[in-house]
Amino acid sequence: MAGLGTRRFDAPQRKATMTRLFSPLTLRSVTFKNRAWVSPMCQYSARDGVVGSWHLVHLGSFATGGAGLVMAEATAVNAVGRISIACPGLWNDEQVDAWRTITDFIHAQGTVAGIQLAHAGRKASTMRPWDDHVMASPAEGGWEAEAPSAVAFEGYPVPRALRVEEIDALVEDFAAAAERARRAGFDVLEVHAAHGYLVHQFLSPLSNLRDDEYGGSLENRARFLLRVVRAVRTQVGEATPIFVRVSASDYTPGGWDLAQSVELASMLRDAGVDLVDVSSGGNVASATIPLGPGYQVPFAREIRQETGIATAAVGLITDATQAEEILNDGASDAVLLARAFLRNPRWALAAAEDLGEYIEWPAQLERARTLRRP
Ligand SMILES: Cc1cc2nc3c(=O)[nH]c(=O)nc-3n(C[C@H](O)[C@H](O)[C@H](O)COP(=O)(O)O)c2cc1C
């Protein structure tokens, strides 16, 4: 069709190169068509933990936009594990059915669907970020938060310390949510062990003051996560990749740090985890985080090089060349982007054009290409 000024039919024809960003990756039975992945992003738009049309359009747009993996947001394994009153869950079958509509759409675009299984611990029971107050009252649907120890996150109420039998039940909740996630059509499961939520609260000596088998040594602080990972594996079988998102540092003396993250990553590797998604922070409100382009990439590199486990890098990765360099440097096996995809859900299609890579586009979008078939 002539006359569409945005089409550059006269653009120089570039040779198709196989960039690392657009090369496939296989983990267990799942092949990702590229390594430009969507990082999980809370939308605070579920009702009773059930996702709806907002989530379909939000996540679906990344799939039509060429991402190799769309990782759905922190999804609670039980009702008190939600961050906010409007976070989604996977503790009942109505939630499974609602997610299924979304995974069917993602799969129809040739994209892998992942979900982050989470429990907010002491950071639970909030309103949405755009509401005029932080904590939800009982009348608003709020609840008492639970955590490894009765230590509050700055500005939040003091949580109730979990009893050992309750920790056993939580492991079962993660396993049951994993089984529902598979029924909902998800191909990849990520355990959220970062950002100061429940699993991170167990890992960090700043939030875990327990003196039983879940507190003290690194082995004890990691026990809950390792039990969760093994229980999830038992539910989903050998074909499904399991990721774990960690915060590589609390950026606080006496807290969780990179050295412990490396040790943890080798324990996770030995427990059959396929990839560590390397973020940071979130457990200490007052910590100073040295933000800058790719600021968490060195953590991903260290974990990958020291343990041999696959990693994903995340955090202020915004352009195609930067992403390609991270992968070529051997820092990670994939990159996860959050805000860049929010700004432009078709980021992956645009990135391929920036790198001169002619990839498959959805037929409905073909006419918007600027790069000619080589
Ligand atoms: C709106 C929004 C919601 C987020 N929700 C989650 C979440 O559910 N789980 C999670 O692990 N990280 C969450 N994050 C963090 C992102 O996944 C990502 O790690 C972070 O934004 C840094 O990447 P970026 O610089 O590409 O945005 C969220 C970020 C944003 C902007």
The ligand as an SDF file (V2000), in Angstrom:
LIG
                    3D

 31 33  0  0  0  0  0  0  0  0999 V2000
    4.9090   -1.3970   37.5900 C   0  0  0  0  0  0  0  0  0  0  0  0
    5.9540   -2.3360   38.1160 C   0  0  0  0  0  0  0  0  0  0  0  0
    5.5720   -3.4740   38.8020 C   0  0  0  0  0  0  0  0  0  0  0  0
    6.5290   -4.3980   39.2440 C   0  0  0  0  0  0  0  0  0  0  0  0
    6.1180   -5.5760   39.8150 N   0  0  0  0  0  0  0  0  0  0  0  0
    7.0310   -6.5600   40.0520 C   0  0  0  0  0  0  0  0  0  0  0  0
    6.6220   -7.8750   40.4040 C   0  0  0  0  0  0  0  0  0  0  0  0
    5.4380   -8.2140   40.4190 O   0  0  0  0  0  0  0  0  0  0  0  0
    7.5860   -8.7780   40.6790 N   0  0  0  0  0  0  0  0  0  0  0  0
    8.9220   -8.4700   40.6020 C   0  0  0  0  0  0  0  0  0  0  0  0
    9.7710   -9.3210   40.8740 O   0  0  0  0  0  0  0  0  0  0  0  0
    9.3240   -7.2410   40.2200 N   0  0  0  0  0  0  0  0  0  0  0  0
    8.4190   -6.3110   39.9220 C   0  0  0  0  0  0  0  0  0  0  0  0
    8.8300   -5.0810   39.4530 N   0  0  0  0  0  0  0  0  0  0  0  0
   10.2640   -4.8910   39.1950 C   0  0  0  0  0  0  0  0  0  0  0  0
   10.5810   -5.1910   37.7310 C   0  0  0  0  0  0  0  0  0  0  0  0
   10.2850   -6.5350   37.3960 O   0  0  0  0  0  0  0  0  0  0  0  0
   12.0480   -4.9020   37.4020 C   0  0  0  0  0  0  0  0  0  0  0  0
   12.8500   -5.7970   38.1360 O   0  0  0  0  0  0  0  0  0  0  0  0
   12.4360   -3.4580   37.7410 C   0  0  0  0  0  0  0  0  0  0  0  0
   11.4320   -2.5450   37.3130 O   0  0  0  0  0  0  0  0  0  0  0  0
   13.7520   -3.0680   37.0910 C   0  0  0  0  0  0  0  0  0  0  0  0
   13.6900   -3.2490   35.6890 O   0  0  0  0  0  0  0  0  0  0  0  0
   13.4450   -2.0130   34.6650 P   0  0  0  0  0  0  0  0  0  0  0  0
   14.5460   -1.0220   34.9140 O   0  0  0  0  0  0  0  0  0  0  0  0
   13.5390   -2.6730   33.3110 O   0  0  0  0  0  0  0  0  0  0  0  0
   12.0980   -1.4340   34.9320 O   0  0  0  0  0  0  0  0  0  0  0  0
    7.8980   -4.1400   39.0310 C   0  0  0  0  0  0  0  0  0  0  0  0
    8.2740   -2.9690   38.3810 C   0  0  0  0  0  0  0  0  0  0  0  0
    7.3260   -2.0740   37.8980 C   0  0  0  0  0  0  0  0  0  0  0  0
    7.7760   -0.8610   37.1350 C   0  0  0  0  0  0  0  0  0  0  0  0
  1  2  1  0
  2  3  1  0
  2 30  2  0
  3  4  2  0
  4  5  1  0
  4 28  1  0
  5  6  2  0
  6  7  1  0
  6 13  1  0
  7  8  2  0
  7  9  1  0
  9 10  1  0
 10 11  2  0
 10 12  1  0
 12 13  2  0
 13 14  1  0
 14 15  1  0
 14 28  1  0
 15 16  1  0
 16 17  1  0
 16 18  1  0
 18 19  1  0
 18 20  1  0
 20 21  1  0
 20 22  1  0
 22 23  1  0
 23 24  1  0
 24 25  2  0
 24 26  1  0
 24 27  1  0
 28 29  2  0
 29 30  1  0
 30 31  1  0
M  END
$$$$
